[in-house]
Amino acid sequence: MAPVPGAEGQGTADAAEVEADPGAVPRMVNPAQVVPVADVAALLDERHYLGRARRGIAWSDEHGVLVLASPTSRHLPTDWLELSRWCLTGGPNAGSRQWSAVARWLRAERPDVTTVVSYSDPSVGHTGALYRACNWIWAPTWHRLRTPPSGGGSWDGVKRQAAKDRWVFPLRPDARRAVVLAVNDEALVRRGCAGYVEPRRVRCR
């Protein structure tokens, strides 16, 4: 079966076994849709181009599955969350319906989390249309706006990794977002390149 386009995190766990991420989503009143990542591993292996996730927690419903975990980037606050997998299995407006339910759940049960981040990969045909339809905000890194110097974006020094589009969903106000997500590159700033723009009003319920 062809992979279903989904969200992709900046890194992937290399552990041999699926492990729990105790910092991802603790202290929650979990609805029936919230399950261990091991429960959705087979579906992700079959339907998502990255395969199973090895940390975090999963949300599974009639629209598909997604995985939330602590951010992989060391530059992001550890109390934010990262949507590392998003695999829809069909149905009208499946993505917006599923994300609406997840966002309501996070706002109600995780008041300390202000922000969810995710990444899409243009090199495999991901346009970000799903994120835009669900009211996520484009927050590019400088790597996306300008090709890194020689060797940048490579884990082995040979194969270069394609730059990802970063997306942000504000759950509640957080003054750190404008600073953390800013494009800290003077040349790009002088050229007027687009960057993250904090919404004037953040819905909190």
Beta strands, then each sheet from edge to edge (+ up, - down):
strand 1: 34-36
strand 2: 57-61
strand 3: 64-69
strand 4: 81-88
strand 5: 115-120
strand 6: 137-138
strand 7: 165-170
sheet 1: 1+ 2- 3+ 4- 5- 7+ 6-
end
